[in-house]
Amino acid sequence: MARSEAYEVIVVGGGIAGCFAAATAAAEGAEVVQLERKPAEQGGFIACGDAIKSPRDPSRYPGPIDMDAIASDEAVQADGNIDQIEWWDEELDVRKVIPYDKHSNVIDRYEFGQRLLDQTTELGVTQHFDTVVNDVIQNGSVNGVEAICEGDPVTYSGDVVIDTAGAQSVIQDMVDFESLDAPGGVSFEKPHFTHFGSAYREIIETDEPVEYQNSIVGKPLEEMGYVWYFPRSPTSVNVGLGFQMNKDPIPLADRLGEDLDGRPEYEGAKVAERFDKKNKLGAAIALRRPLDSMVAPGYLTAGGSAGTTHPITGKGIRGAAISGFSAGKTAAGAVADGDVSEQRLWEHNTYLYLDHGEGAKLAARDAYNVAASSIDISVLRAMAAVLPENEIREIVSTDTAFDDLTSKLSILAGAGKNLLTHYLSGTFDHLDVSNSELYEALDGFRKTRVFVDRYEELYERYPASREGYFDWLEERNRLDTAFYEAIDLAEENRKY
């Protein structure tokens, strides 16, 4: 027979979003339990590119977690070793360099995760490891989960469940959202499988320092995705690759091996070990805009399961932290008020889309991903060769905007110069890309850029309460349709 345990807030997941949610809820006075499927000594061991910018900035990492202490821990390796992004297309002899205004870091994600879990328990959170959730409890609202904890069945009851179980969260499959008590129907948006990608990475130790030890490097794949080289140190590199699940599958480990074979810097290199095994990991990752609504009665979601960790921006860790903080603060406030309705939990949505605003920027820039997913990879490579660095930065960043006429003219001039250079060198013939195909793709990019601005303006008008949400959603859906039609997007490529 299952034993029963009662808490006010139940957090499912021991990653970044889960730790920020649990720690924040506990700091706000709630009784919190955090459930993690891995054993304690393996918490934080996940597949990730491990890049993190400005970890000591409290506006980027809000809440009670002491990020300065974590970043100062030598084992975490937040040493500011990265000062630029590079995009290589070696077959075309293309190398784009985008400097960072401030240094970034490629951290040891496991050590980082362990420090997060340590701080979370120090803030008063009860942590149960080796715990797998296999059902939810609901009665008008979500008010608990059924799980197996260290081999024994346990019923966890509570006022609120925070789902941080990652991309393709099984919790979302367990909840019967239609039966929850919300006037006019629950607002929560359940994602589709095409909104995710698959990733794989290895930690490689080299004999000599790599020449790009100060750079985050990306390279194109034959499908929609990229290979990465992220140096943790001059001789330790996180190498990996990822692709979208709506594309033909790629044997990730074999394809990564093909990329590394023959590269002189990896000759004689070895895969690092963790837990007496090769440090190799795979995972599903969210490749979509943040959910339109991340709440339901008694239920909030954050991190990958909320779509706030889109890797195109390189801010997956930050997005998880911000959304986890918001979920934890909202949950604790709702418990204190004795009201866990969807309306009371709406604060979580408004923080991400309005108060902090990161959600609005992520949602707007997802239009680039939607457009790119429908373009042949050869054409995309040609576009990347033509576009100047400033325009590429605009695509991958949520911190920059090139809205003034001078900037736009500069970008246009840069694109024209690159176009002429690659035309004369035969780049487009080599890719078997016609002038008309490239022009059509660039015109689609221009139209997408216009819609990115329109999406951002719309998300900045996200409803401050549940009232008005469904009218706003209809307006957003009309904008989706207008965008798809403007870029002639085929029905099967329409993501939402």
PALUM-18723 format. One record per residue (C-alpha): residue number from 1; x, y, z. Coordinates in Angstrom, 2 decimals. Layout:
PALUM-18723
(atom NUM; (X; Y; Z))
...
END
This chain:
PALUM-18723
(atom 1; (0.00; 0.00; 0.00))
(atom 2; (1.30; 3.45; -0.89))
(atom 3; (2.37; 5.73; 1.92))
(atom 4; (1.05; 9.29; 1.84))
(atom 5; (2.91; 12.56; 2.23))
(atom 6; (1.42; 16.05; 2.17))
(atom 7; (3.04; 19.30; 1.09))
(atom 8; (1.78; 22.63; -0.20))
(atom 9; (3.86; 22.69; -3.39))
(atom 10; (5.09; 19.63; -5.31))
(atom 11; (7.86; 20.27; -7.84))
(atom 12; (8.51; 17.50; -10.36))
(atom 13; (12.05; 17.72; -11.73))
(atom 14; (15.50; 18.42; -10.31))
(atom 15; (16.95; 20.51; -13.14))
(atom 16; (17.42; 24.27; -13.32))
(atom 17; (13.74; 25.19; -13.56))
(atom 18; (12.87; 22.73; -10.80))
(atom 19; (15.51; 24.07; -8.42))
(atom 20; (14.59; 27.71; -9.04))
(atom 21; (10.89; 26.88; -8.59))
(atom 22; (11.35; 24.83; -5.42))
(atom 23; (13.85; 27.22; -3.83))
(atom 24; (11.68; 30.26; -4.58))
(atom 25; (8.48; 28.67; -3.28))
(atom 26; (10.25; 27.61; -0.07))
(atom 27; (11.80; 31.05; 0.40))
(atom 28; (8.29; 32.51; 0.05))
(atom 29; (7.11; 30.35; 2.94))
(atom 30; (5.59; 27.28; 1.28))
(atom 31; (6.17; 23.66; 2.31))
(atom 32; (7.84; 22.16; -0.75))
(atom 33; (8.87; 18.72; -1.93))
(atom 34; (11.04; 18.27; -5.05))
(atom 35; (10.90; 14.95; -6.90))
(atom 36; (13.82; 13.90; -9.09))
(atom 37; (14.02; 10.60; -10.99))
(atom 38; (17.84; 10.34; -10.81))
(atom 39; (19.78; 9.30; -7.71))
(atom 40; (21.14; 12.21; -5.68))
(atom 41; (24.72; 11.79; -6.86))
(atom 42; (23.61; 12.08; -10.51))
(atom 43; (21.33; 15.09; -10.15))
(atom 44; (22.16; 17.79; -12.70))
(atom 45; (23.75; 15.31; -15.10))
(atom 46; (21.94; 16.15; -18.34))
(atom 47; (22.70; 16.71; -22.03))
(atom 48; (23.23; 20.42; -22.55))
(atom 49; (25.50; 22.74; -24.51))
(atom 50; (26.41; 24.19; -21.09))
(atom 51; (26.67; 27.82; -22.24))
(atom 52; (25.62; 30.46; -19.72))
(atom 53; (26.02; 34.22; -19.89))
(atom 54; (26.12; 36.68; -16.96))
(atom 55; (25.44; 34.10; -14.21))
(atom 56; (26.01; 36.72; -11.49))
(atom 57; (23.36; 39.12; -12.83))
(atom 58; (20.28; 38.92; -10.53))
(atom 59; (17.99; 40.34; -13.22))
(atom 60; (18.82; 37.34; -15.40))
(atom 61; (18.71; 34.81; -12.55))
(atom 62; (16.14; 36.12; -10.04))
(atom 63; (15.23; 34.53; -6.73))
(atom 64; (16.94; 33.16; -3.62))
(atom 65; (19.49; 30.94; -5.40))
(atom 66; (22.94; 32.48; -4.81))
(atom 67; (24.26; 32.37; -8.36))
(atom 68; (27.34; 34.37; -7.40))
(atom 69; (28.39; 31.61; -5.01))
(atom 70; (27.77; 28.94; -7.66))
(atom 71; (29.66; 30.86; -10.35))
(atom 72; (32.55; 31.39; -7.93))
(atom 73; (32.92; 27.65; -7.35))
(atom 74; (35.99; 26.59; -9.31))
(atom 75; (34.50; 23.21; -10.23))
(atom 76; (31.63; 24.90; -12.09))
(atom 77; (34.12; 26.55; -14.50))
(atom 78; (32.22; 29.83; -14.91))
(atom 79; (35.48; 31.57; -15.76))
(atom 80; (34.34; 33.87; -18.59))
(atom 81; (36.41; 32.02; -21.16))
(atom 82; (34.06; 32.73; -24.10))
(atom 83; (34.05; 36.10; -25.88))
(atom 84; (32.52; 35.28; -29.28))
(atom 85; (30.24; 33.02; -31.31))
(atom 86; (31.54; 31.50; -34.54))
(atom 87; (29.60; 29.93; -37.40))
(atom 88; (31.63; 27.67; -39.66))
(atom 89; (30.63; 26.24; -43.01))
(atom 90; (33.97; 24.72; -43.86))
(atom 91; (32.87; 23.28; -47.18))
(atom 92; (32.10; 26.83; -48.35))
(atom 93; (35.08; 28.43; -46.56))
(atom 94; (32.65; 30.55; -44.51))
(atom 95; (33.51; 31.67; -40.98))
(atom 96; (31.26; 34.19; -39.24))
(atom 97; (32.46; 35.75; -35.98))
(atom 98; (30.02; 37.51; -33.63))
(atom 99; (31.69; 39.08; -30.58))
(atom 100; (29.99; 39.10; -27.18))
(atom 101; (29.63; 42.48; -25.48))
(atom 102; (30.39; 40.67; -22.23))
(atom 103; (32.12; 37.36; -21.72))
(atom 104; (30.15; 34.12; -21.59))
(atom 105; (30.93; 30.73; -20.09))
(atom 106; (30.81; 27.05; -20.94))
(atom 107; (30.31; 25.43; -17.56))
(atom 108; (30.46; 21.94; -16.12))
(atom 109; (26.71; 21.36; -16.16))
(atom 110; (26.85; 18.51; -13.66))
(atom 111; (28.77; 20.51; -11.04))
(atom 112; (26.43; 23.45; -11.64))
(atom 113; (23.39; 21.22; -11.16))
(atom 114; (24.76; 19.72; -7.96))
(atom 115; (25.32; 23.20; -6.46))
(atom 116; (21.76; 24.17; -7.41))
(atom 117; (20.36; 21.09; -5.68))
(atom 118; (22.50; 21.75; -2.59))
(atom 119; (21.27; 25.33; -2.28))
(atom 120; (17.68; 24.24; -2.86))
(atom 121; (17.71; 21.84; 0.08))
(atom 122; (19.50; 24.45; 2.23))
(atom 123; (16.55; 26.76; 1.60))
(atom 124; (14.20; 24.25; 3.23))
(atom 125; (13.05; 22.08; 0.34))
(atom 126; (12.48; 18.36; 0.97))
(atom 127; (14.13; 16.44; -1.86))
(atom 128; (13.25; 12.90; -2.90))
(atom 129; (15.59; 11.31; -5.43))
(atom 130; (15.13; 8.01; -7.29))
(atom 131; (11.48; 9.09; -7.62))
(atom 132; (9.49; 8.43; -10.78))
(atom 133; (6.03; 9.98; -11.16))
(atom 134; (3.53; 7.60; -12.78))
(atom 135; (0.20; 9.41; -12.35))
(atom 136; (-1.40; 12.65; -11.21))
(atom 137; (-4.18; 13.25; -8.70))
(atom 138; (-6.86; 15.72; -9.71))
(atom 139; (-10.30; 16.74; -8.56))
(atom 140; (-11.22; 19.94; -10.33))
(atom 141; (-7.59; 20.99; -9.96))
(atom 142; (-4.29; 19.13; -9.98))
(atom 143; (-3.56; 18.36; -6.33))
(atom 144; (-0.94; 15.67; -6.22))
(atom 145; (1.00; 12.88; -7.92))
(atom 146; (1.50; 9.15; -7.54))
(atom 147; (5.14; 8.05; -7.67))
(atom 148; (7.62; 5.29; -6.96))
(atom 149; (10.25; 6.60; -4.53))
(atom 150; (13.28; 4.34; -4.09))
(atom 151; (11.15; 1.37; -5.07))
(atom 152; (8.16; 2.17; -2.83))
(atom 153; (4.81; 3.65; -3.94))
(atom 154; (4.12; 7.10; -2.52))
(atom 155; (1.10; 9.39; -2.83))
(atom 156; (2.13; 13.04; -2.71))
(atom 157; (-0.78; 15.38; -2.05))
(atom 158; (-0.53; 19.15; -2.30))
(atom 159; (-2.18; 22.37; -3.34))
(atom 160; (-0.08; 22.99; -6.46))
(atom 161; (2.05; 20.84; -8.77))
(atom 162; (4.87; 22.54; -10.67))
(atom 163; (5.91; 20.53; -13.72))
(atom 164; (9.59; 21.00; -14.63))
(atom 165; (10.02; 17.50; -16.02))
(atom 166; (11.61; 18.80; -19.24))
(atom 167; (10.77; 18.65; -22.91))
(atom 168; (8.04; 16.09; -23.68))
(atom 169; (7.04; 16.02; -20.02))
(atom 170; (5.05; 12.91; -19.17))
(atom 171; (3.15; 14.92; -16.55))
(atom 172; (1.37; 16.81; -19.31))
(atom 173; (0.21; 13.49; -20.75))
(atom 174; (-1.13; 12.39; -17.37))
(atom 175; (-3.24; 15.46; -16.64))
(atom 176; (-6.80; 15.41; -17.99))
(atom 177; (-6.93; 19.13; -18.69))
(atom 178; (-10.46; 19.05; -20.08))
(atom 179; (-11.88; 17.87; -16.76))
(atom 180; (-10.26; 20.64; -14.70))
(atom 181; (-12.46; 23.38; -13.30))
(atom 182; (-11.94; 26.57; -15.36))
(atom 183; (-14.77; 28.78; -16.71))
(atom 184; (-14.90; 28.48; -20.48))
(atom 185; (-12.28; 25.71; -20.51))
(atom 186; (-8.66; 25.43; -19.43))
(atom 187; (-6.25; 27.78; -21.20))
(atom 188; (-3.19; 25.52; -20.97))
(atom 189; (-1.53; 24.78; -24.32))
(atom 190; (-0.34; 21.21; -24.73))
(atom 191; (2.64; 21.02; -27.13))
(atom 192; (2.95; 18.75; -30.16))
(atom 193; (5.85; 16.34; -30.87))
(atom 194; (7.06; 18.49; -33.79))
(atom 195; (7.89; 21.21; -31.27))
(atom 196; (10.92; 19.28; -30.02))
(atom 197; (14.37; 18.26; -31.10))
(atom 198; (16.85; 15.54; -30.26))
(atom 199; (20.36; 16.33; -29.01))
(atom 200; (23.50; 14.37; -28.16))
(atom 201; (26.79; 15.47; -26.65))
(atom 202; (30.17; 14.18; -25.48))
(atom 203; (32.83; 15.79; -23.31))
(atom 204; (36.12; 15.45; -25.20))
(atom 205; (39.56; 15.93; -23.65))
(atom 206; (42.31; 16.94; -26.08))
(atom 207; (46.08; 16.71; -25.79))
(atom 208; (46.64; 20.32; -26.91))
(atom 209; (44.55; 23.49; -26.50))
(atom 210; (42.00; 24.03; -29.29))
(atom 211; (42.45; 27.23; -31.29))
(atom 212; (38.81; 28.26; -30.69))
(atom 213; (39.07; 27.99; -26.90))
(atom 214; (37.41; 31.43; -26.55))
(atom 215; (34.50; 30.68; -28.92))
(atom 216; (31.16; 28.92; -29.08))
(atom 217; (31.25; 27.24; -32.50))
(atom 218; (28.32; 26.06; -34.62))
(atom 219; (28.32; 24.18; -37.94))
(atom 220; (25.49; 23.11; -40.26))
(atom 221; (23.99; 19.63; -40.40))
(atom 222; (22.48; 18.03; -43.49))
(atom 223; (19.08; 18.34; -41.74))
(atom 224; (17.67; 21.29; -39.80))
(atom 225; (20.11; 21.46; -36.89))
(atom 226; (23.76; 22.05; -36.14))
(atom 227; (26.98; 20.59; -34.74))
(atom 228; (28.56; 22.46; -31.84))
(atom 229; (32.00; 22.77; -30.25))
(atom 230; (31.73; 24.48; -26.84))
(atom 231; (35.10; 24.62; -25.01))
(atom 232; (34.89; 24.37; -21.23))
(atom 233; (38.63; 24.92; -21.08))
(atom 234; (41.40; 24.98; -23.68))
(atom 235; (41.58; 21.16; -23.57))
(atom 236; (38.03; 20.13; -22.57))
(atom 237; (35.29; 20.58; -25.17))
(atom 238; (31.56; 19.88; -25.09))
(atom 239; (30.92; 18.62; -28.62))
(atom 240; (27.45; 17.72; -29.77))
(atom 241; (24.68; 18.07; -32.30))
(atom 242; (20.93; 18.38; -32.48))
(atom 243; (18.12; 18.31; -35.02))
(atom 244; (14.36; 18.83; -35.16))
(atom 245; (12.08; 15.84; -34.67))
(atom 246; (9.92; 16.74; -37.68))
(atom 247; (12.92; 15.99; -39.94))
(atom 248; (14.34; 12.65; -41.02))
(atom 249; (16.17; 11.06; -38.07))
(atom 250; (19.96; 11.23; -37.81))
(atom 251; (22.11; 8.61; -36.00))
(atom 252; (23.46; 11.26; -33.63))
(atom 253; (26.48; 9.51; -32.12))
(atom 254; (27.68; 8.18; -35.48))
(atom 255; (27.16; 11.52; -37.18))
(atom 256; (29.13; 13.32; -34.47))
(atom 257; (31.93; 10.78; -34.84))
(atom 258; (32.04; 11.47; -38.58))
(atom 259; (32.43; 15.17; -37.89))
(atom 260; (35.28; 14.71; -35.43))
(atom 261; (37.19; 12.14; -37.50))
(atom 262; (40.08; 13.75; -39.30))
(atom 263; (40.04; 16.97; -37.30))
(atom 264; (43.62; 17.45; -36.13))
(atom 265; (42.68; 18.93; -32.75))
(atom 266; (40.81; 15.73; -31.84))
(atom 267; (43.49; 13.31; -32.94))
(atom 268; (44.34; 11.18; -29.90))
(atom 269; (41.57; 12.84; -27.85))
(atom 270; (39.45; 10.81; -25.46))
(atom 271; (35.95; 11.02; -24.04))
(atom 272; (35.95; 12.13; -20.41))
(atom 273; (34.39; 9.87; -17.79))
(atom 274; (31.64; 10.44; -15.24))
(atom 275; (30.29; 7.77; -12.88))
(atom 276; (32.81; 5.27; -14.33))
(atom 277; (31.28; 5.65; -17.80))
(atom 278; (32.02; 7.70; -20.88))
(atom 279; (30.55; 11.18; -20.47))
(atom 280; (28.04; 10.87; -23.31))
(atom 281; (24.41; 11.95; -23.07))
(atom 282; (21.34; 12.45; -25.26))
(atom 283; (18.10; 14.29; -24.61))
(atom 284; (14.93; 15.78; -26.06))
(atom 285; (14.92; 19.57; -26.18))
(atom 286; (12.13; 22.11; -26.67))
(atom 287; (12.26; 23.86; -30.05))
(atom 288; (9.19; 26.05; -29.87))
(atom 289; (7.94; 29.35; -28.53))
(atom 290; (6.86; 29.44; -24.87))
(atom 291; (3.43; 27.95; -24.28))
(atom 292; (0.60; 30.41; -24.82))
(atom 293; (-0.57; 29.60; -21.30))
(atom 294; (1.58; 27.69; -18.80))
(atom 295; (-1.07; 27.27; -16.12))
(atom 296; (-4.16; 25.26; -15.27))
(atom 297; (-6.03; 24.87; -11.96))
(atom 298; (-3.45; 23.63; -9.44))
(atom 299; (-0.80; 23.24; -12.14))
(atom 300; (2.10; 25.31; -13.50))
(atom 301; (4.90; 24.36; -15.86))
(atom 302; (8.37; 25.87; -16.34))
(atom 303; (11.62; 25.27; -18.21))
(atom 304; (11.71; 22.87; -21.14))
(atom 305; (8.17; 21.64; -20.54))
(atom 306; (6.97; 25.27; -20.89))
(atom 307; (9.05; 25.99; -24.00))
(atom 308; (11.09; 28.71; -22.29))
(atom 309; (14.46; 27.17; -23.18))
(atom 310; (14.61; 27.56; -26.97))
(atom 311; (18.29; 26.90; -27.90))
(atom 312; (18.25; 29.17; -30.97))
(atom 313; (18.82; 32.05; -28.53))
(atom 314; (21.57; 30.30; -26.57))
(atom 315; (19.72; 31.13; -23.35))
(atom 316; (18.30; 27.78; -22.31))
(atom 317; (19.71; 27.93; -18.79))
(atom 318; (18.49; 31.49; -18.27))
(atom 319; (15.03; 30.69; -19.63))
(atom 320; (14.72; 27.74; -17.27))
(atom 321; (15.81; 29.84; -14.28))
(atom 322; (13.46; 32.74; -15.00))
(atom 323; (10.42; 30.55; -15.59))
(atom 324; (11.24; 28.38; -12.56))
(atom 325; (11.47; 31.46; -10.33))
(atom 326; (8.14; 32.73; -11.65))
(atom 327; (6.40; 29.39; -11.12))
(atom 328; (7.71; 29.05; -7.57))
(atom 329; (6.76; 32.59; -6.57))
(atom 330; (3.31; 32.28; -8.11))
(atom 331; (2.64; 28.90; -6.49))
(atom 332; (3.65; 30.09; -3.02))
(atom 333; (1.46; 33.18; -3.33))
(atom 334; (-1.51; 31.12; -4.49))
(atom 335; (-1.12; 28.71; -1.56))
(atom 336; (-0.94; 31.62; 0.88))
(atom 337; (-4.11; 33.07; -0.63))
(atom 338; (-5.92; 29.73; -0.54))
(atom 339; (-6.67; 30.08; -4.25))
(atom 340; (-5.05; 27.83; -6.84))
(atom 341; (-7.46; 28.64; -9.64))
(atom 342; (-6.21; 29.30; -13.15))
(atom 343; (-6.98; 32.99; -12.66))
(atom 344; (-4.79; 33.20; -9.53))
(atom 345; (-1.96; 31.28; -11.20))
(atom 346; (-2.15; 33.60; -14.24))
(atom 347; (0.56; 35.68; -12.60))
(atom 348; (3.06; 33.13; -13.94))
(atom 349; (2.08; 33.89; -17.54))
(atom 350; (2.10; 37.64; -17.06))
(atom 351; (5.52; 37.64; -15.40))
(atom 352; (7.13; 35.86; -18.33))
(atom 353; (5.31; 37.75; -21.09))
(atom 354; (4.85; 41.19; -19.53))
(atom 355; (6.74; 41.88; -16.31))
(atom 356; (10.06; 40.26; -17.22))
(atom 357; (9.36; 40.04; -20.95))
(atom 358; (11.72; 37.22; -21.89))
(atom 359; (8.79; 35.07; -22.97))
(atom 360; (7.63; 37.69; -25.47))
(atom 361; (11.06; 37.92; -27.07))
(atom 362; (11.45; 34.15; -27.30))
(atom 363; (7.99; 33.78; -28.82))
(atom 364; (8.63; 36.49; -31.41))
(atom 365; (11.99; 35.11; -32.56))
(atom 366; (10.60; 31.61; -32.95))
(atom 367; (9.26; 32.87; -36.29))
(atom 368; (12.80; 32.53; -37.67))
(atom 369; (12.81; 28.86; -36.71))
(atom 370; (9.42; 28.30; -38.31))
(atom 371; (10.56; 29.89; -41.57))
(atom 372; (13.92; 28.12; -41.62))
(atom 373; (12.33; 24.70; -41.06))
(atom 374; (10.66; 24.86; -44.46))
(atom 375; (13.79; 25.81; -46.43))
(atom 376; (16.18; 23.29; -48.00))
(atom 377; (19.41; 23.05; -46.01))
(atom 378; (21.53; 24.05; -49.03))
(atom 379; (19.55; 27.26; -49.38))
(atom 380; (19.88; 27.92; -45.65))
(atom 381; (23.64; 27.52; -45.91))
(atom 382; (23.73; 29.96; -48.78))
(atom 383; (21.68; 32.43; -46.74))
(atom 384; (24.02; 32.10; -43.75))
(atom 385; (26.95; 32.85; -46.06))
(atom 386; (25.24; 35.98; -47.40))
(atom 387; (23.83; 37.48; -44.19))
(atom 388; (26.20; 39.78; -42.28))
(atom 389; (27.09; 39.05; -38.67))
(atom 390; (24.83; 41.78; -37.26))
(atom 391; (21.75; 40.23; -38.82))
(atom 392; (22.67; 36.77; -37.54))
(atom 393; (23.05; 38.25; -34.07))
(atom 394; (19.54; 39.67; -34.33))
(atom 395; (18.19; 36.19; -35.08))
(atom 396; (19.88; 34.40; -32.18))
(atom 397; (19.70; 37.10; -29.50))
(atom 398; (16.88; 38.43; -27.35))
(atom 399; (19.02; 41.36; -26.22))
(atom 400; (19.57; 43.24; -29.48))
(atom 401; (17.40; 45.00; -32.01))
(atom 402; (18.34; 46.76; -35.24))
(atom 403; (15.40; 49.04; -35.76))
(atom 404; (16.98; 52.32; -36.89))
(atom 405; (17.45; 53.16; -40.57))
(atom 406; (21.24; 53.36; -40.31))
(atom 407; (21.47; 49.82; -38.95))
(atom 408; (19.12; 48.44; -41.60))
(atom 409; (21.09; 50.12; -44.40))
(atom 410; (24.32; 48.75; -42.94))
(atom 411; (22.86; 45.24; -42.91))
(atom 412; (21.61; 45.63; -46.47))
(atom 413; (25.03; 46.80; -47.65))
(atom 414; (26.74; 43.91; -45.87))
(atom 415; (24.40; 41.37; -47.43))
(atom 416; (25.00; 42.84; -50.88))
(atom 417; (28.76; 42.68; -50.45))
(atom 418; (28.62; 39.07; -49.25))
(atom 419; (26.27; 38.12; -52.06))
(atom 420; (28.69; 39.46; -54.67))
(atom 421; (31.68; 37.73; -53.05))
(atom 422; (30.00; 34.33; -52.95))
(atom 423; (28.53; 34.71; -56.41))
(atom 424; (32.01; 35.34; -57.86))
(atom 425; (33.53; 32.44; -55.92))
(atom 426; (30.89; 29.96; -57.11))
(atom 427; (29.42; 29.21; -53.67))
(atom 428; (25.86; 28.93; -54.94))
(atom 429; (26.81; 26.70; -57.88))
(atom 430; (28.63; 24.40; -55.44))
(atom 431; (25.46; 24.08; -53.34))
(atom 432; (23.32; 23.70; -56.47))
(atom 433; (21.30; 26.72; -55.33))
(atom 434; (19.86; 28.90; -58.07))
(atom 435; (19.73; 32.68; -57.90))
(atom 436; (15.94; 32.52; -57.82))
(atom 437; (15.96; 30.06; -54.89))
(atom 438; (18.31; 32.28; -52.91))
(atom 439; (16.33; 35.41; -53.73))
(atom 440; (13.09; 33.72; -52.67))
(atom 441; (14.64; 32.59; -49.38))
(atom 442; (16.11; 36.04; -48.65))
(atom 443; (12.76; 37.64; -49.44))
(atom 444; (11.11; 35.18; -47.06))
(atom 445; (13.67; 36.15; -44.43))
(atom 446; (12.86; 39.83; -44.97))
(atom 447; (9.15; 39.11; -44.52))
(atom 448; (9.87; 37.00; -41.43))
(atom 449; (11.78; 39.88; -39.90))
(atom 450; (8.70; 42.09; -40.29))
(atom 451; (6.54; 39.47; -38.59))
(atom 452; (9.03; 39.09; -35.73))
(atom 453; (8.33; 42.74; -34.90))
(atom 454; (4.58; 42.15; -35.19))
(atom 455; (4.75; 39.09; -32.93))
(atom 456; (6.75; 40.96; -30.33))
(atom 457; (4.25; 43.82; -30.32))
(atom 458; (1.39; 41.34; -29.92))
(atom 459; (3.05; 39.46; -27.06))
(atom 460; (3.72; 42.75; -25.31))
(atom 461; (-0.09; 43.06; -25.21))
(atom 462; (-0.48; 39.67; -23.56))
(atom 463; (-3.59; 39.77; -21.31))
(atom 464; (-2.83; 40.73; -17.72))
(atom 465; (-5.60; 38.42; -16.50))
(atom 466; (-7.31; 35.29; -17.76))
(atom 467; (-10.18; 37.45; -18.92))
(atom 468; (-9.38; 38.46; -22.48))
(atom 469; (-6.98; 35.56; -23.08))
(atom 470; (-9.10; 33.73; -25.63))
(atom 471; (-9.69; 36.93; -27.63))
(atom 472; (-5.93; 37.58; -27.57))
(atom 473; (-5.33; 33.97; -28.66))
(atom 474; (-7.61; 34.40; -31.65))
(atom 475; (-5.63; 37.49; -32.65))
(atom 476; (-2.36; 35.57; -32.29))
(atom 477; (-3.71; 32.71; -34.38))
(atom 478; (-4.71; 35.16; -37.10))
(atom 479; (-1.18; 36.53; -37.04))
(atom 480; (0.18; 32.98; -37.40))
(atom 481; (-2.00; 32.46; -40.46))
(atom 482; (-0.95; 35.79; -41.97))
(atom 483; (2.71; 34.88; -41.41))
(atom 484; (2.34; 31.45; -42.99))
(atom 485; (0.61; 32.93; -46.01))
(atom 486; (3.15; 35.75; -46.38))
(atom 487; (6.04; 33.28; -46.67))
(atom 488; (4.01; 30.69; -48.65))
(atom 489; (4.44; 28.08; -45.94))
(atom 490; (3.00; 24.70; -46.88))
(atom 491; (0.35; 23.26; -44.58))
(atom 492; (2.62; 20.43; -43.37))
(atom 493; (5.27; 22.94; -42.26))
(atom 494; (2.88; 25.07; -40.21))
(atom 495; (4.18; 24.56; -36.71))
(atom 496; (1.26; 25.79; -34.63))
END
